[in-house]
Amino acid sequence: MNIEFDAYKQKLNDCRPALDGLADSLNLEGMRNELERLHAMQEAPGFWDDPEKSQKIVVKTRQTESKIEHYEKMLSNWDDLMTICEMAEEEDDDSMLEELKTGFAALTEDMETCRLETLLTGHYDKNNAMMSFQAGAGGTEAQDWCQMLYRMYTRWAERHGFTYKIMDYQEGDEAGLKSASIMIEGENAYGFLKGENGVHRLVRVSPFDANARRQTSFAAVEVIPDIENDSQDVEIRPEDYEMQVYRSSGAGGQHINKTSSAVRLIHKATGIVVSCQTERSQFQNRDYAMEMLKAKLYQIAKQQHMDKIDDIKGVQNEIAWGHQIRSYVFMPYTMVKDHRTDVETGNADAVLDGNIDIFINGYLKWLATRSE
């Protein structure tokens, strides 16, 4: 028999305790009990009387089911791989070796992703995430890059079963976007995305340059947790901010109208600016913008150091060289590299299509080692 099958059988036996341990770390039994409770709530009379509440329960149910199914699939995959080893041993058949190698690599990757979820123990990690995008200097080139990042993160959200809501979207002068804000909703959205906060750098041959010259562009991504309950403690008086109204425009489709219903709030003391234009009503847009402003101010209060205000204001005057957390290179080779964790990949196209788990996971591992 091929000695490699023996080696993989040993690897499978070695990783089984870790796989079993994940059930405890994930509180699998607790999740099953929670799922029963959620199903009972949905079957109760009058469940749909409060659409907002019922929708949250439906989303919670879907997320809990997905977690349980993911773990059970890992168990099933472990059983299948062990069966391959045993069949190969009985039949002296090497034909399934590649399937075994591929399957084991996928299993260990799934286990690592699952383990990283157990590291999301921060106070706000389970919350929704408010994500803002701001193009750096450079006109159309930077605005196009900003839209590429917007697409990358919305694709990532869709791939992982998160939903997102456009809060604000300011189109670029010729292409791309100047700025945008979205709410990404789902359990652990902030925990996964918090490491994406910072300046992102693109190096490529500009599609907007007739001479096909190499261009470097910057855009900033800001990620803050949705802290709706805690933000109620933040008091903002009318004299603390300036409110501007303007006509909605951008990527809202039928939900965007052309009246002056969009709202921009400017906090006078800090210079923080938030905008919302996705609702038809100016009052609704003001309420959403106020929640965003409260969340940012609450973060400042929690930090208790006003010299750290840029951590909350995020994109101001530092969307430039030397401040980037990650570089995306398309010439003379393709590479994406995170400058904090040194994680990199040569498949830049896949990254821009939303395959950024390698960087999210790398950041969570890096963060865990720093806190040990």
HELIX and SHEET records of a PDB file:
HELIX    1   1 ILE A    3  SER A   25  1                                  23    
HELIX    2   2 LEU A   28  GLU A   43  1                                  16    
HELIX    3   3 PHE A   47  ASP A   49  5                                   3    
HELIX    4   4 PRO A   51  GLU A   91  1                                  41    
HELIX    5   5 LEU A   97  GLU A  117  1                                  21    
HELIX    6   6 THR A  140  ARG A  159  1                                  20    
HELIX    7   7 ALA A  189  LEU A  193  1                                   5    
HELIX    8   8 LYS A  194  GLU A  196  5                                   3    
HELIX    9   9 ASP A  230  ASP A  233  5                                   4    
HELIX   10  10 PRO A  238  ASP A  240  5                                   3    
HELIX   11  11 GLY A  253  HIS A  255  5                                   3    
HELIX   12  12 GLN A  282  GLN A  303  1                                  22    
HELIX   13  13 MET A  306  LYS A  308  5                                   3    
HELIX   14  14 ILE A  309  LYS A  313  1                                   5    
HELIX   15  15 ALA A  348  LEU A  352  1                                   5    
HELIX   16  16 ASP A  357  SER A  371  1                                  15    
SHEET    1   A 8 THR A 163  GLU A 171  0                                        
SHEET    2   A 8 LEU A 177  GLU A 185 -1                                        
SHEET    3   A 8 ALA A 129  ALA A 135 -1                                        
SHEET    4   A 8 ARG A 214  PRO A 225 -1                                        
SHEET    5   A 8 GLY A 198  VAL A 205 -1                                        
SHEET    6   A 8 GLN A 324  VAL A 329  1                                        
SHEET    7   A 8 MET A 335  ASP A 338 -1                                        
SHEET    8   A 8 GLU A 344  THR A 345 -1                                        
SHEET    1   B 3 TYR A 241  TYR A 246  0                                        
SHEET    2   B 3 ALA A 262  HIS A 267 -1                                        
SHEET    3   B 3 VAL A 273  CYS A 276 -1                                        
END                                                                             
